[in-house]
Amino acid sequence: MAKCAVCDKGVHFGNNVSHSHRKSSKMWRSNVKSVKVKVNGGAKKMYVCTSCLKSGKVERA
């Protein structure tokens, strides 16, 4: 679900590193919102990341 319909931005994976340098897996979720978007003259509900909303790649309905 947490994937942008415009730019396909999704989750990123890496490591939590403690002070003693022990590593455990970590996941960064992208900031994705459920938004009504104008598509082909009509309104459609899509998941869009906030960077696409801010840059104007998508027009809200």
Backbone bond lengths (Angstrom), bond angles and torsions (degrees), N, CA, C in turn:
res aa  C-N    CA-C-N  psi(-1)  N-CA   C-N-CA  omega(-1)  CA-C   N-CA-C  phi
1 M - - - 1.432 - - 1.527 110.91 -
2 A 1.305 118.43 -42.03 1.460 121.58 -174.55 1.526 110.96 -78.66
3 K 1.332 115.44 63.93 1.463 120.38 177.97 1.517 107.67 -139.68
4 C 1.332 116.82 132.30 1.459 122.12 -178.45 1.526 109.75 -71.31
5 A 1.336 116.37 133.54 1.458 121.48 179.58 1.522 111.53 -75.40
6 V 1.330 118.42 -16.75 1.462 122.45 -177.47 1.526 111.49 -92.48
7 C 1.329 117.01 -54.11 1.468 120.55 -173.46 1.526 113.68 -110.12
8 D 1.333 118.25 0.69 1.469 123.81 -179.70 1.528 113.72 61.04
9 K 1.322 116.78 26.01 1.465 119.30 175.84 1.521 108.56 -71.08
10 G 1.316 116.80 130.89 1.456 121.39 -178.54 1.509 111.57 -131.69
11 V 1.324 116.43 -151.33 1.460 120.84 -179.64 1.526 110.26 -79.53
12 H 1.332 115.16 153.22 1.463 122.08 175.55 1.517 107.95 -120.41
13 F 1.311 116.54 146.43 1.458 121.68 -177.24 1.518 110.49 -116.82
14 G 1.328 115.00 147.67 1.451 120.91 177.92 1.519 109.12 -164.31
15 N 1.324 116.14 -154.36 1.451 121.36 -177.00 1.516 111.33 -125.67
16 N 1.337 115.71 138.57 1.460 121.57 162.66 1.516 105.94 -80.46
17 V 1.323 117.67 130.07 1.464 120.77 179.23 1.522 108.13 -118.57
18 S 1.317 116.70 118.65 1.454 121.51 -178.26 1.539 110.19 -79.80
19 H 1.327 114.81 175.99 1.460 120.18 179.03 1.533 111.23 -62.28
20 S 1.333 116.93 -33.76 1.465 120.57 178.45 1.537 111.73 -86.76
21 H 1.315 116.32 8.72 1.466 125.02 175.09 1.533 113.11 69.61
22 R 1.328 116.44 24.98 1.473 119.79 170.50 1.518 107.60 -81.67
23 K 1.333 116.95 140.86 1.454 121.15 -174.14 1.517 111.34 -113.10
24 S 1.324 115.58 139.54 1.461 122.21 171.35 1.527 107.30 -135.70
25 S 1.315 116.20 155.00 1.457 119.38 -173.81 1.522 111.27 -72.64
26 K 1.310 115.21 148.08 1.459 122.90 -178.59 1.515 108.69 -136.72
27 M 1.333 116.20 148.57 1.450 121.11 178.36 1.524 109.25 -127.46
28 W 1.330 117.27 129.31 1.452 123.00 174.17 1.512 107.99 -102.09
29 R 1.339 116.92 120.27 1.455 121.09 178.18 1.523 109.41 -91.84
30 S 1.333 116.76 138.27 1.456 120.43 178.04 1.529 109.05 -76.06
31 N 1.311 116.25 154.64 1.461 122.46 -177.06 1.524 108.78 -82.44
32 V 1.332 116.71 89.64 1.463 123.22 -174.48 1.522 109.24 -111.70
33 K 1.334 115.86 131.84 1.458 122.26 -179.17 1.524 109.92 -116.98
34 S 1.311 116.29 150.66 1.462 122.33 172.34 1.522 107.05 -87.62
35 V 1.348 117.17 117.73 1.457 122.04 -170.10 1.524 109.25 -134.96
36 K 1.348 116.46 142.98 1.454 120.79 170.21 1.521 107.92 -81.84
37 V 1.342 116.13 125.94 1.463 122.15 -172.37 1.524 108.92 -125.11
38 K 1.336 116.20 144.29 1.466 120.33 174.68 1.521 109.48 -77.39
39 V 1.354 115.93 120.73 1.458 122.21 179.03 1.521 107.95 -136.08
40 N 1.324 116.92 119.64 1.471 123.30 178.52 1.531 112.37 52.25
41 G 1.313 117.04 44.62 1.455 122.04 177.41 1.519 114.97 81.57
42 G 1.314 118.48 -9.94 1.462 122.40 179.62 1.512 111.06 -116.71
43 A 1.324 115.30 175.05 1.460 120.96 179.02 1.521 109.43 -102.79
44 K 1.328 115.15 137.86 1.455 121.01 179.28 1.525 108.19 -138.62
45 K 1.340 116.56 142.36 1.458 120.44 178.91 1.525 108.89 -89.18
46 M 1.330 116.23 126.43 1.464 121.65 -177.85 1.515 108.97 -137.50
47 Y 1.323 115.02 161.10 1.459 121.70 170.76 1.520 108.07 -94.19
48 V 1.333 116.48 119.80 1.461 122.20 -175.71 1.521 108.28 -131.40
49 C 1.345 116.14 136.55 1.467 119.64 178.02 1.530 109.40 -75.15
50 T 1.313 115.72 155.53 1.458 120.82 -175.17 1.521 112.36 -67.97
51 S 1.336 118.03 -26.06 1.466 119.09 178.38 1.525 111.07 -69.65
52 C 1.353 118.05 -33.39 1.460 121.32 175.51 1.527 110.81 -71.22
53 L 1.340 116.76 -37.11 1.462 119.85 176.79 1.521 111.10 -65.00
54 K 1.318 116.56 -42.77 1.456 121.42 -176.96 1.524 112.26 -69.89
55 S 1.339 117.05 -36.13 1.461 120.33 -176.76 1.527 112.36 -79.21
56 G 1.345 118.20 -12.82 1.459 120.80 178.61 1.517 113.91 88.21
57 K 1.314 117.97 16.08 1.468 121.21 177.35 1.520 111.25 -68.92
58 V 1.357 115.98 -20.52 1.455 122.48 -176.29 1.524 107.84 -129.92
59 E 1.344 115.87 140.38 1.463 119.84 176.77 1.524 108.79 -107.50
60 R 1.328 116.31 127.88 1.467 120.93 -179.77 1.517 110.67 -72.78
61 A 1.316 115.64 147.75 1.472 120.58 178.34 1.515 110.59 -91.78
